[in-house]
Amino acid sequence: MKRFETYQPATIRDNGITSPKVFNGLCLIRRYVVRVEEIDEGDDILIDRLLYLWKNRVELGITHSSNLAAMRRDAVVLGVELPF
């Protein structure tokens, strides 16, 4: 069984293939069930990660306004005030 952890559940998506198929050199005859579950971690861990991303946003290339807004939204949910 293949198991992996990710920070982006959208990478695991329904590809719409619901019957056996041959596609781009793949013979798709095996069926799979994919389960995605959130790893329960404390707010302190999430806050540490968020603050790391915020403090290093320029070096990490996190500069688009939509990304900054997403971090600000999570900060509100976690009860954290991000420094300017």
Long-range contacts (C-beta under 8 A, 24 or more apart in sequence): 5-39, 9-36, 9-38, 12-36, 43-78, 43-79, 46-74, 46-78, 47-78, 47-80, 50-74, 50-75, 50-78, 50-80, 50-82, 51-80, 51-82, 54-82, 54-83
